[in-house]
Amino acid sequence: MEANEPAREDRQLLIAVFRDQQPAARAVERLIERDFPADQLSLLGKHESSGDDVLGIYYQGVGERMKAWAGHGAFWGGLWGLLASAAGMFVVPGLGAVMAVGPIVEALVGGATGAAVAGSAMAGAAALSQVAVALHRMGVPEERLHHYHEAIDQGHYVVLLRCGSREETDRRRTELGTWGADEVEVFAYR
């Protein structure tokens, strides 16, 4: 969907920021244990690159993800098995290497190909990166894009949920807060 399309009233985008890896991983595991659809869950985080990594790769098949993500540590390697959707690692100007899993990857891939067009539609500092474009396409208002860009840049983990109703969103928001999210925001999903 294009960034200028209207938000769907019945769908919400819930974004939680975790300062540390362990609470983010536990939250993802608990969501899946509580039957949150894995294909509606995304995770973004900065990857500490050694300089020898192959970056900018988009993995769609399970076999490709298994081989590639195994080399990126237990945290990322373990998540590929929980989240049965696209995964990738991207070099984002201003952020460096960013690992992503879930529906956000589609928005990142689409955003990377349309970043110049979509980015030019956003004012000045808000057009920070492909991450900002992807989040904006999903429904995050322009004034919040810098905040999420900074959170990732500081090494925090961003969990995104596409929820089907306000009731589900409220329940998941409470759960994520209880499980250690440092902040949780809700936006209308586009």
Buried (B, 14 or more C-beta within 10 A) or exposed (E): BEBEEEBEEEBBBBBBBBBEBEBBBEBBBBBBEEEBBBEBBBBBBBBEBEEEBEBEEBBEEEEBBEEBBEEBEEBBBBBBEBBBBBBBBBBBEEBBBBBBBBBBBBBBBBBBEBBEEBBEBBEEEBBBBBBBBBBBBBBBEBEBBBBBBEBBBEEBBBBBBBBBEEEBBBBBBEBBBEBBBBBBBBBBBB
